[in-house]
Amino acid sequence: MKKRKFALLPAVLAGALLAGACPASAETAIETADNAGATERSIEELQKLLQESLTIAEIDREVERLSREEERIAAELDETEVRIAEQAELEKKMRERAGRVLRAYYMRDRQNLWLLLLHADSFSGALTVFQYLQSVAERDRRSMELYAEAREKLLALQGELQNRMRELADTKADYLRQRSRLLALQAELDRKLAEAADREALIARMEELNRKWQEEGLPYFQSFLEAMSGALAALPDYVGAYPDSLTQERRRVTFTVRQRELNDFLRERNDLFREFEIAMTEDGLTITGGRGDLVIGIDGRFELVEVPDPAVRFMLRALRFGSFELPDTTVADMQRRFSMTFSTKQHELTAFLVIADVVHREGELSLIMNIDL
């Protein structure tokens, strides 16, 4: 079956048809369908159709990413196997050389060399013998070290191979799961489109709005999340702007970020944040913003993670484009692309602090940290 790609076009179509951002409004679309002899489609039905198309497009994008990832891991797997074969041969040579050294000591060949010192007929002769013995001992020591290094590297490569094999298996399983999901959704959408009298008009709108998403919508999300990552990395500057945000009780330090102050702080650092509003609740952060007819929304919350030191990361929960929810694959992809992490170890002024907890409240966020000197 030929696969149709809508690549997130419904999101834009939603904004266009349901929010009046596009010249053809929802009412116009319904009227067009009616004039074509189709049964009148409600706004709710239209939105559901667009939501399905949006989900299909984004899962399709994830399937393509997983396919590329599978190819990359498979290539790395082949390369690792070649390196293991080369390292195994080197390890064999080093093992044989080390074995000869050990046998020499076991058979007392090395001890007998030291007897040469007793038979030296002059001081200069004894010095020459001693230097030779030093050279032999150094060569023996280096042979044992080379064997140990070769063995350690071989074991590391074998461990890397096992990790790559597990990663490849996981990627294949995820690919098959998402592909099955995609095919089922695509079949359902194809069925609905086949029943629509205005099928070609709908597809044309979807393809046009897909272009709008690819060129404007997706980059807008990426620009904001990239700016968010940069702002979190510079979070200690917030203390300089708002000294009362930091309080201390014995060996515990509380860093409190307030909603209004955070919005002002971010807008001063990057003009992009002037297009957004961040609201803080007990559930986390709700971010809304837009530019022209582009409107996006982000829900998430800060959580304690180990990377490897304790840090807080903004974990995405939901993404919205216009009035449509982006699927879980898009949320996971954005989370993977952008760090959105704050670690005290990244800054000299906060390196002595260890993050212990993060607390969301109405209108503010608190990081609980312990002093570690």
C-alpha positions as CSV (number, residue, x, y, z in Angstrom):
1,M,0.0,0.0,0.0
2,K,1.4,3.4,-0.9
3,K,2.1,5.5,2.2
4,R,0.7,9.0,2.3
5,K,2.7,11.5,4.3
6,F,0.9,14.4,6.0
7,A,3.8,15.3,8.2
8,L,2.0,17.3,10.9
9,L,0.0,19.3,8.5
10,P,-3.2,18.8,10.6
11,A,-1.7,21.0,13.3
12,V,-1.5,23.9,10.9
13,L,-4.8,23.0,9.4
14,A,-6.4,23.0,12.8
15,G,-5.1,26.5,13.4
16,A,-6.3,27.5,10.0
17,L,-9.7,25.9,9.9
18,L,-10.6,26.2,13.6
19,A,-8.9,29.4,14.6
20,G,-9.5,31.4,11.5
21,A,-5.8,31.8,10.7
22,C,-6.2,30.4,7.2
23,P,-8.2,32.2,4.5
24,A,-10.5,29.1,4.4
25,S,-12.3,28.9,7.8
26,A,-14.0,25.8,9.2
27,E,-17.3,27.1,8.0
28,T,-15.9,27.5,4.5
29,A,-14.6,24.0,4.5
30,I,-18.0,22.6,5.6
31,E,-19.8,24.7,3.0
32,T,-17.4,23.4,0.3
33,A,-18.1,19.9,1.3
34,D,-21.8,20.5,1.3
35,N,-21.7,22.0,-2.1
36,A,-19.8,19.0,-3.4
37,G,-22.7,16.7,-2.3
38,A,-21.1,15.5,0.9
39,T,-22.8,15.1,4.2
40,E,-22.1,18.2,6.3
41,R,-19.1,17.7,8.5
42,S,-19.1,19.2,12.0
43,I,-16.2,21.2,13.4
44,E,-15.6,18.4,15.9
45,E,-15.5,15.8,13.2
46,L,-13.1,17.9,11.2
47,Q,-10.9,18.4,14.1
48,K,-10.8,14.7,14.8
49,L,-9.9,14.0,11.2
50,L,-7.1,16.5,11.4
51,Q,-5.9,15.2,14.7
52,E,-5.6,11.7,13.2
53,S,-3.7,13.0,10.3
54,L,-1.3,14.9,12.6
55,T,-0.7,11.8,14.7
56,I,0.0,9.7,11.5
57,A,2.5,12.3,10.2
58,E,4.4,12.5,13.4
59,I,4.6,8.8,13.9
60,D,5.7,8.5,10.3
61,R,8.5,10.9,11.1
62,E,9.5,8.8,14.1
63,V,9.5,5.6,12.0
64,E,11.9,7.3,9.6
65,R,14.1,8.4,12.4
66,L,14.1,4.9,13.9
67,S,15.0,3.4,10.5
68,R,18.0,5.7,10.2
69,E,19.0,5.0,13.8
70,E,18.8,1.2,13.1
71,E,21.1,1.7,10.1
72,R,23.6,3.8,12.2
73,I,23.7,1.3,15.1
74,A,24.1,-1.7,12.6
75,A,27.1,0.1,11.0
76,E,28.6,0.8,14.4
77,L,28.1,-2.8,15.3
78,D,30.0,-4.0,12.3
79,E,32.8,-1.5,13.0
80,T,33.0,-2.7,16.6
81,E,33.2,-6.4,15.5
82,V,36.2,-5.5,13.3
83,R,37.9,-3.7,16.1
84,I,37.3,-6.7,18.4
85,A,38.9,-9.0,15.9
86,E,42.0,-6.7,15.6
87,Q,42.2,-6.2,19.3
88,A,41.9,-10.0,19.9
89,E,44.9,-10.6,17.6
90,L,46.9,-8.0,19.4
91,E,45.9,-9.4,22.8
92,K,47.0,-12.8,21.7
93,K,50.5,-11.5,20.8
94,M,50.8,-9.6,24.0
95,R,49.7,-12.7,26.0
96,E,52.3,-14.8,24.3
97,R,55.0,-12.3,25.0
98,A,53.9,-12.0,28.6
99,G,53.9,-15.8,28.8
100,R,57.5,-15.9,27.7
101,V,58.5,-13.4,30.4
102,L,56.8,-15.4,33.1
103,R,58.3,-18.7,32.0
104,A,61.7,-17.0,32.0
105,Y,61.3,-16.0,35.7
106,Y,59.8,-19.4,36.5
107,M,62.8,-21.2,34.9
108,R,65.2,-18.9,36.8
109,D,66.6,-17.5,33.5
110,R,66.2,-14.0,34.7
111,Q,67.8,-14.8,38.1
112,N,70.8,-16.3,36.4
113,L,71.3,-13.1,34.5
114,W,72.0,-11.3,37.8
115,L,74.9,-13.7,38.4
116,L,76.7,-11.9,35.6
117,L,77.3,-9.1,38.0
118,L,79.4,-11.4,40.2
119,H,81.6,-12.3,37.2
120,A,82.3,-8.8,36.1
121,D,86.0,-8.2,36.1
122,S,85.8,-4.4,36.5
123,F,83.5,-1.7,37.8
124,S,82.8,-0.5,34.2
125,G,82.0,-4.0,33.2
126,A,79.6,-4.4,36.2
127,L,78.0,-1.1,35.3
128,T,77.4,-2.3,31.7
129,V,75.9,-5.5,33.0
130,F,73.7,-3.6,35.4
131,Q,72.4,-1.3,32.7
132,Y,71.6,-4.3,30.5
133,L,69.7,-6.0,33.3
134,Q,67.8,-2.8,33.9
135,S,66.8,-2.8,30.2
136,V,65.7,-6.4,30.4
137,A,63.6,-5.7,33.5
138,E,62.0,-2.6,31.9
139,R,61.2,-4.6,28.8
140,D,59.6,-7.4,30.9
141,R,57.6,-4.8,32.8
142,R,56.4,-3.2,29.6
143,S,55.4,-6.5,28.1
144,M,53.2,-7.3,31.1
145,E,51.7,-3.8,30.9
146,L,51.0,-4.1,27.2
147,Y,49.2,-7.4,27.8
148,A,47.1,-5.9,30.6
149,E,46.2,-2.9,28.4
150,A,45.3,-5.1,25.4
151,R,43.2,-7.4,27.6
152,E,41.4,-4.4,29.2
153,K,40.7,-2.9,25.8
154,L,39.4,-6.1,24.4
155,L,37.0,-6.6,27.3
156,A,35.8,-3.0,26.9
157,L,35.1,-3.5,23.2
158,Q,33.3,-6.7,24.0
159,G,31.1,-4.8,26.5
160,E,30.5,-2.1,23.9
161,L,29.4,-4.8,21.4
162,Q,26.9,-6.2,23.9
163,N,25.5,-2.6,24.5
164,R,25.2,-2.0,20.8
165,M,23.4,-5.3,20.3
166,R,20.9,-4.5,23.0
167,E,20.5,-1.0,21.6
168,L,19.9,-2.4,18.1
169,A,17.3,-4.9,19.4
170,D,15.5,-2.1,21.3
171,T,15.5,0.1,18.2
172,K,14.2,-2.7,16.0
173,A,11.4,-3.5,18.5
174,D,10.4,0.2,18.7
175,Y,10.5,0.5,15.0
176,L,8.2,-2.5,14.5
177,R,5.8,-1.2,17.2
178,Q,5.6,2.3,15.7
179,R,5.3,1.0,12.2
180,S,2.4,-1.3,13.2
181,R,0.7,1.7,14.9
182,L,1.3,3.8,11.8
183,L,-0.2,1.3,9.4
184,A,-3.3,0.9,11.5
185,L,-3.9,4.6,11.8
186,Q,-3.2,5.2,8.1
187,A,-5.7,2.5,7.1
188,E,-8.4,4.1,9.3
189,L,-7.7,7.6,7.8
190,D,-7.7,6.2,4.3
191,R,-11.1,4.7,4.9
192,K,-12.5,8.0,6.1
193,L,-11.0,9.9,3.2
194,A,-12.4,7.4,0.8
195,E,-15.9,8.1,2.1
196,A,-15.5,11.9,1.9
197,A,-16.8,13.6,-1.2
198,D,-14.3,16.4,-0.7
199,R,-11.4,14.0,-0.3
200,E,-9.1,15.7,-2.8
201,A,-9.8,19.1,-1.3
202,L,-9.0,17.9,2.2
203,I,-5.7,16.3,1.0
204,A,-4.7,19.4,-0.9
205,R,-5.3,21.5,2.3
206,M,-3.3,19.0,4.3
207,E,-0.4,19.1,2.0
208,E,-0.3,22.9,2.0
209,L,-0.5,23.1,5.7
210,N,2.1,20.4,6.0
211,R,4.5,22.8,4.3
212,K,3.6,25.5,6.8
213,W,4.3,23.2,9.7
214,Q,7.6,22.0,8.4
215,E,8.8,25.6,7.6
216,E,7.3,27.4,10.5
217,G,5.7,25.3,13.2
218,L,8.4,22.7,13.9
219,P,11.3,25.2,13.8
220,Y,9.3,27.4,16.3
221,F,9.2,24.5,18.8
222,Q,12.8,23.8,18.3
223,S,13.9,27.4,18.7
224,F,12.0,27.7,22.0
225,L,13.3,24.5,23.5
226,E,16.9,25.4,22.5
227,A,16.5,28.8,24.1
228,M,15.1,27.0,27.2
229,S,18.1,24.8,27.4
230,G,20.4,27.8,27.3
231,A,18.5,29.7,29.9
232,L,18.5,26.8,32.4
233,A,22.3,26.4,32.0
234,A,22.6,30.1,33.0
235,L,20.1,29.8,35.9
236,P,22.7,30.9,38.6
237,D,22.5,34.4,37.1
238,Y,18.9,34.5,38.4
239,V,20.3,34.7,41.9
240,G,22.3,37.8,41.0
241,A,19.1,39.4,39.6
242,Y,16.9,38.3,42.6
243,P,19.1,37.8,45.7
244,D,16.2,37.0,47.9
245,S,15.5,33.8,45.9
246,L,18.2,32.1,47.9
247,T,17.7,31.2,51.5
248,Q,19.8,29.0,53.9
249,E,19.1,27.0,57.0
250,R,22.2,25.3,58.4
251,R,23.5,23.0,55.6
252,R,20.4,23.3,53.4
253,V,19.9,25.9,50.7
254,T,16.6,26.6,49.0
255,F,16.5,28.3,45.6
256,T,13.0,29.7,44.8
257,V,12.1,30.7,41.3
258,R,8.9,32.8,41.1
259,Q,6.6,32.9,38.1
260,R,6.7,36.7,37.4
261,E,10.4,37.0,38.0
262,L,11.2,34.0,35.8
263,N,9.3,35.5,32.9
264,D,11.1,38.8,33.3
265,F,14.5,37.1,33.7
266,L,14.0,35.0,30.5
267,R,12.7,37.9,28.4
268,E,15.8,40.0,29.4
269,R,18.1,37.3,28.2
270,N,16.4,36.4,25.0
271,D,13.7,38.3,23.0
272,L,12.1,35.0,21.9
273,F,10.7,34.6,25.4
274,R,8.8,37.8,25.0
275,E,6.5,35.8,22.8
276,F,5.7,33.3,25.6
277,E,4.1,33.2,29.0
278,I,5.2,30.7,31.6
279,A,2.6,29.7,34.3
280,M,3.6,27.7,37.4
281,T,1.3,25.3,39.2
282,E,1.5,22.4,41.6
283,D,1.5,20.1,38.5
284,G,4.4,21.9,36.8
285,L,4.8,24.5,34.1
286,T,2.4,25.5,31.3
287,I,4.0,27.5,28.6
288,T,2.0,29.2,25.9
289,G,3.2,31.4,23.1
290,G,2.8,32.4,19.5
291,R,3.9,34.4,16.5
292,G,1.4,35.6,14.0
293,D,-1.0,32.7,13.3
294,L,1.4,30.2,15.0
295,V,0.3,29.2,18.5
296,I,2.0,26.5,20.5
297,G,1.7,25.1,24.0
298,I,4.0,23.1,26.3
299,D,3.3,21.3,29.5
300,G,6.0,19.8,31.7
301,R,7.7,19.7,35.1
302,F,11.1,19.7,36.6
303,E,12.3,16.4,37.9
304,L,15.4,15.2,39.8
305,V,17.7,13.1,37.5
306,E,21.2,11.6,37.7
307,V,23.4,12.7,34.8
308,P,25.6,11.3,36.6
309,D,25.4,13.9,39.4
310,P,22.1,15.0,40.8
311,A,20.5,17.6,38.5
312,V,17.0,18.8,37.5
313,R,15.6,18.4,34.0
314,F,12.5,19.8,32.4
315,M,10.5,16.8,31.4
316,L,8.0,17.4,28.6
317,R,4.5,16.0,29.2
318,A,2.5,17.4,26.3
319,L,3.0,19.6,23.2
320,R,0.3,21.4,21.4
321,F,0.2,23.1,18.0
322,G,-2.9,25.2,17.6
323,S,-5.7,23.2,19.1
324,F,-4.1,19.8,18.5
325,E,-2.1,17.5,20.7
326,L,1.2,16.3,19.3
327,P,1.6,12.5,19.7
328,D,3.9,10.9,22.3
329,T,6.6,10.3,19.6
330,T,7.0,14.0,19.1
331,V,7.2,14.6,22.8
332,A,9.9,11.9,23.1
333,D,11.8,13.3,20.1
334,M,11.9,16.8,21.5
335,Q,13.0,15.5,24.9
336,R,15.8,13.6,23.3
337,R,17.0,16.6,21.2
338,F,17.2,19.2,24.0
339,S,18.9,18.8,27.4
340,M,16.8,21.4,29.3
341,T,18.9,20.5,32.4
342,F,20.4,22.4,35.3
343,S,23.3,21.0,37.3
344,T,25.1,22.7,40.1
345,K,28.3,21.0,39.0
346,Q,28.4,23.0,35.8
347,H,29.1,26.2,37.6
348,E,32.0,27.1,39.9
349,L,29.8,29.2,42.2
350,T,27.3,26.3,42.8
351,A,29.7,23.3,42.6
352,F,29.6,22.8,46.4
353,L,25.8,22.3,46.3
354,V,24.0,19.0,45.7
355,I,20.4,19.1,44.5
356,A,18.2,17.0,46.8
357,D,14.6,17.8,45.7
358,V,12.5,19.9,43.5
359,V,9.1,21.2,44.6
360,H,6.4,22.8,42.4
361,R,3.9,25.2,43.9
362,E,1.3,27.7,42.6
363,G,3.3,30.5,41.2
364,E,6.8,29.2,42.1
365,L,9.3,26.5,42.0
366,S,11.9,25.5,44.7
367,L,15.1,23.6,44.4
368,I,16.2,22.1,47.7
369,M,20.0,21.7,47.8
370,N,22.5,20.4,50.4
371,I,25.9,22.0,51.1
372,D,28.7,19.4,50.3
373,L,32.1,20.7,51.3
